[in-house]
Amino acid sequence: MVKAGEMMNQAVKEFLKENVLPEDLLWKEPMEKHTTFRVGGEAEVLIQIRDEEQLQKLVSYFGKVSQEYFVLGKGSNLLVSDQGYQGAVLDMSRHFSQVRVEGNRIYAQAGASLPQVAVTAANHGLSGLEFAAGIPGTVGGAVVMNAGAYDGEMKFVLEKARVISKDGSVDRYMTPDELDMGYRHTVLHETGDIVAEAVFKLEAGDIDEIKAKIADLTQRRNSKQPVSFPSAGSFFKRPTGYFAGKLV
């Protein structure tokens, strides 16, 4: 959950105006427009991140001046206080979302839509990301939480992720082992570091079969979840050997 936080000072505001394009600075932005729950008060400023260099520059500055910030993807599984957020929200999904294919690898920036990446893989005859086609989030968020569905998980297809430390001082690639990817968890939960890019290593497959599997999993998801209403879909951890829904 994102809470109100502390008020942003004028020096920070001036820094942002000098280093971010005016059209990428959304002041007093209603967060209800950026979450799948469709609730949340105003953010002091929402910054639409352009590239990795800008991201690193901003978080480095924020670290030096102790400015609170929050990294935003598609806003799924995110609840924002009605009081809003007085820090800076770094929106990765608008511009920082490029996807490219090289052989059996897909390089996806953190703000790329996870379903988009799954469809891109299918269109190139690459199998392994079918499970992700219905997960309503971004690549960065999916890596941070080791997202999964229908027996698939990020750790099974992720080759490495480019990670920026939360204070901007370190920029490096990390493997699934280094990320300590477990059930809906990575070490990034503790460090607060930021995923900038993910590299997925996939297997060649039949395009029609891949697309048929995506269609089947999408139909199964749509039949069980309230996809036509504001929600976060399925967000309970599954107890070992059981289903959360029955326990609830």
C-alpha positions in Angstrom: 0.0 0.0 0.0 1.2 3.5 -0.8 0.7 6.0 2.0 0.8 9.8 2.1 4.4 10.4 3.0 6.2 13.7 3.6 5.7 16.9 1.7 8.1 17.6 -1.2 10.2 20.7 -0.8 10.7 23.5 -3.4 14.3 22.5 -4.2 13.2 19.1 -5.4 10.4 20.6 -7.5 12.9 22.9 -9.2 15.3 20.0 -9.8 12.5 18.1 -11.5 11.5 21.0 -13.7 15.1 21.4 -14.8 15.6 17.7 -15.6 12.3 16.3 -16.8 10.3 17.4 -19.8 7.2 19.4 -18.9 4.8 16.9 -20.5 6.3 14.1 -18.3 5.6 15.9 -15.0 2.0 15.4 -13.9 1.5 17.5 -10.8 -1.3 16.6 -8.3 -2.0 13.5 -10.4 -5.0 11.4 -9.2 -3.7 7.9 -8.5 -7.1 6.4 -9.2 -6.2 6.8 -12.8 -3.1 4.6 -12.4 -4.3 1.6 -10.4 -6.5 -1.3 -11.3 -8.5 -0.8 -8.1 -9.4 2.7 -9.5 -8.9 4.3 -6.1 -6.3 6.6 -4.6 -5.7 10.3 -3.9 -3.3 12.7 -5.6 0.4 12.2 -6.0 2.4 15.3 -5.5 4.0 14.6 -8.9 3.9 11.6 -11.3 7.0 11.4 -13.5 6.8 9.5 -16.8 10.3 8.0 -17.0 11.9 8.2 -20.5 15.0 5.9 -20.2 17.4 4.2 -17.8 19.8 7.2 -17.6 17.0 9.5 -16.5 15.8 6.9 -13.9 19.2 6.5 -12.4 19.8 10.3 -12.3 16.5 10.9 -10.5 16.8 8.1 -7.9 20.4 9.2 -7.2 19.3 12.7 -6.5 16.4 11.5 -4.4 18.8 9.5 -2.3 21.0 12.4 -1.7 18.2 14.7 -0.5 16.2 12.0 1.2 13.2 12.5 -1.1 10.6 9.7 -0.9 9.6 8.1 -4.2 7.6 5.1 -5.5 8.2 3.1 -8.7 4.9 2.4 -10.6 4.1 -0.1 -13.3 0.5 -0.8 -14.3 -0.8 -0.3 -10.8 -2.1 -3.8 -10.4 -2.0 -5.2 -6.8 -1.5 -1.6 -5.6 -3.7 0.2 -3.1 -3.1 4.0 -2.8 -4.3 5.9 0.2 -7.2 8.4 -0.3 -4.9 10.9 1.3 -2.6 10.6 -1.7 1.1 10.5 -1.9 3.3 13.6 -1.3 6.4 12.0 -2.8 7.4 11.4 -6.4 5.8 8.5 -8.4 8.0 7.2 -11.1 5.8 5.9 -13.9 7.7 3.3 -15.9 4.8 2.2 -18.2 4.4 5.2 -20.6 7.7 5.5 -22.3 10.1 3.0 -20.6 8.4 0.0 -22.3 10.4 -1.1 -25.3 10.6 -4.7 -26.3 12.9 -6.4 -28.8 13.6 -9.9 -29.9 17.0 -11.4 -30.7 17.0 -15.0 -31.6 15.4 -16.9 -28.7 15.8 -14.0 -26.3 13.4 -11.1 -25.5 14.8 -7.9 -24.1 12.0 -6.0 -22.3 12.2 -2.7 -20.4 10.6 -2.6 -17.0 7.5 -0.7 -18.0 6.6 -3.1 -20.8 3.2 -4.8 -20.5 3.7 -8.4 -19.5 0.8 -9.6 -21.7 2.4 -7.6 -24.6 5.7 -9.4 -24.1 3.9 -12.8 -24.0 2.1 -12.0 -27.3 5.4 -10.8 -28.9 7.0 -14.1 -27.9 4.1 -16.0 -29.5 4.3 -14.0 -32.7 8.0 -14.9 -33.0 7.3 -18.6 -32.2 8.9 -18.5 -28.8 7.4 -20.6 -26.0 7.6 -20.2 -22.2 5.7 -17.0 -21.5 2.2 -18.3 -22.3 1.3 -18.2 -18.6 2.1 -14.5 -18.4 -0.4 -13.4 -21.1 -3.2 -12.8 -18.6 -1.2 -11.2 -15.8 -2.1 -7.5 -15.8 1.2 -5.9 -14.8 4.6 -4.8 -16.2 7.9 -6.7 -16.6 9.5 -4.9 -13.7 6.8 -5.7 -11.2 6.6 -9.3 -12.5 10.3 -9.8 -11.9 10.3 -8.1 -8.4 7.5 -10.5 -7.2 8.4 -13.5 -9.3 4.9 -13.4 -10.8 3.4 -16.6 -11.9 0.2 -18.5 -13.0 -0.8 -21.9 -14.2 2.5 -23.5 -13.1 4.7 -20.9 -14.8 6.9 -18.4 -13.0 9.3 -15.6 -14.0 12.2 -17.5 -12.6 11.7 -20.3 -15.2 12.2 -18.0 -18.2 14.3 -15.1 -16.8 17.9 -15.2 -17.9 18.9 -12.0 -16.1 17.5 -8.6 -15.0 19.2 -5.2 -15.1 18.9 -3.7 -11.6 19.5 -0.2 -10.4 20.1 0.3 -6.7 17.5 2.4 -4.9 20.0 5.2 -4.5 21.2 5.0 -8.1 24.8 4.1 -7.2 24.9 0.7 -8.7 23.7 -0.6 -12.1 24.2 -4.3 -12.9 22.6 -7.5 -14.2 21.4 -10.1 -11.7 20.5 -13.8 -12.4 17.5 -15.6 -10.9 19.8 -17.1 -8.3 21.2 -13.7 -7.3 17.7 -12.4 -7.1 16.8 -15.3 -4.8 13.5 -15.8 -6.7 11.0 -17.8 -4.6 7.2 -18.0 -4.4 6.1 -14.4 -5.0 9.3 -13.1 -3.6 12.8 -11.8 -4.6 15.6 -10.1 -2.7 14.4 -6.8 -4.2 11.6 -6.8 -1.6 14.3 -6.2 1.0 16.7 -4.0 -0.9 14.2 -1.8 -2.6 16.3 -1.8 -5.8 14.7 -1.2 -9.2 14.4 -3.5 -12.2 15.2 -1.6 -15.4 15.2 -4.4 -17.9 14.6 -8.1 -18.1 16.1 -10.7 -20.5 14.0 -13.8 -21.1 15.5 -16.9 -22.7 12.7 -18.9 -24.4 12.3 -22.1 -26.5 11.3 -22.3 -30.2 7.8 -23.6 -30.7 4.9 -23.7 -33.0 3.2 -20.3 -33.3 -0.3 -21.8 -33.6 0.2 -24.1 -30.6 1.6 -21.2 -28.5 -1.3 -18.9 -29.4 -3.8 -21.7 -28.7 -2.4 -22.2 -25.2 -2.5 -18.4 -24.5 -6.2 -18.4 -25.6 -7.0 -21.3 -23.3 -5.3 -19.8 -20.3 -6.9 -16.4 -20.9 -10.4 -18.0 -21.1 -9.7 -19.9 -17.9 -8.6 -16.7 -16.1 -11.6 -14.6 -17.4 -14.0 -17.3 -16.2 -12.7 -17.1 -12.7 -11.8 -13.5 -12.1 -13.8 -10.2 -12.2 -11.9 -8.8 -15.2 -14.7 -6.3 -16.1 -14.6 -4.6 -12.7 -11.9 -2.6 -10.9 -9.8 -5.2 -9.0 -6.4 -6.7 -8.7 -7.5 -10.1 -10.0 -6.1 -13.0 -7.9 -3.7 -11.6 -5.3 -3.7 -14.1 -2.5 -0.7 -16.4 -2.0 -1.7 -20.0 -2.5 -1.4 -22.1 0.7 0.6 -25.3 0.2 -1.7 -28.0 -1.1 -4.8 -25.8 -1.0 -6.6 -22.8 -2.6 -6.9 -19.4 -0.9 -10.4 -18.9 -2.2 -11.8 -21.9 -0.2 -10.2 -20.7 3.0 -11.5 -17.2 2.5 
